[in-house]
C-alpha cells in the first residue's frame, strides 16, 4: 500500500515536472523558434522532458503494481538529478539549476522507498 502511494506521488511529481519542462518549450516556440531549437539548444529541455516522462511512466507502473516500474522511475530520477548537476557544473546561475537538484533528490528518495518496499 505504501509502495503504491509512493508510486502515485512519483506519478504526480513526474507530471508536474513534465509540465514545468513543457511550458518553456511552448513559450520559446510561440516566440518563433522551431521545436528542434527549443528542445536541443541547449539540450536541457529535452533531458528534463525525457526524465519527467520516465518518472511519470515509472510512477504509474508502480501504482499499478507492475514489474520494473521502480527501475523506470529511478532512471528518470537519476537523469533529472544529473541535469541539475550538469547545469551547476556549466556555471549556470544557481537559480536555474537548484530546483532540478532539489526535485531530483526528492525523486531519488521516493525511488529508494519504492525499491525497498515489496510489491504485493
N, C-alpha and C positions, 0 to 999 in steps of 0.2 A: 504493500500500500504506500509506504514512504517512497519507494523507488518510482512508482508511477507518478506520485506527486512531484518528485524531483524532475521527472520527465516532462510533466506539464509546465513546470517553471522554466525548464530549458526551452520548451516549445515557445512559450511566451517571450522569453529573452531573445531567442533567435528571430522571432517575428519583429520584435521591437527594434533590434539592431539592424535587421534587414531593411526595415522602413527608413531608419536613420541613415542607412547607406544608399538607399534608392532615391530619397528625396534630393540630395545634392546632385546626383546624376541627372535627374529630371530638370533641375534648375539650370545646370550647365547646358543641357540640350535646348532648353527654352531660349537661352541666350545666343543660340546659333551654332553651337558645336555639334559635331556628329557623335553617335554612340561610341565609336571606337576611341575618339579623343577623350570623351567623358569617363570611360572605363579604364583606359590604359595609359593616360598621360597625366600624372604618374599612375601606376597600377594599383594604388591604394583602394580605389573604389571597387575594382574587380575583386581584390583579395577580401575586402570587407563583405561584399555581397556573397561571394562563394563560401566564406567561412560561416556567415549567418545562415545561409541555406543549409549547410551541413548540420549546424546546431539545431535548426528547426526540424529537419527531417529526423535527426537522431532523437530529439526530444519526443517527437510523435511516435517513433518506433518504440522508445522506452515506455511511453504512456500506454501503448498498445501491447506491451509485454512481448515484443518480438525479439529475435536474436539480433545481435550486432548493433542495436540502437545506441548503446553506451559507447561503442567504438566510434561510430559515425559522429556522435555529439562531441566526443573527446577530440577527434581530428579537427573538427570545426573550431572548438575552443582553443586548441593549440595554435592553429593558424591565426585566429583573432588576436591572441596574446602576442604572437610573433610579429604581427602587423604593428602593434604599438611599440614593440621593442625596435623594430626596423626604423620606424618613424623617429624614435628618440635618437637612435644612432646616427641618423642622417642629419641631425642638428636642427630638426623642426622645433618650433616653439612648443613648450610643454602643454599649452592649451589645446594643441592639435592632436596630441597622442595620449594624454593622460586618461581620457575616457576609455580608449581601446585597452590600455593596460589594466585599468580597474575592472572593466567588464569582462575582459579576458580572464583575469584571475578569479573573478566570481564564477564564471562559467566553468573554469577548471575545478574549483571547489565543488560545484554541483556534479561534475563528472566523477570526482573521487567518491562522492556519495553514491552516485548511480552505479559505479563499477564495483563498489564494495558490498552493496546490498544484493541479496539473492533475488533472482527473478522467480515469480510464482505464477 
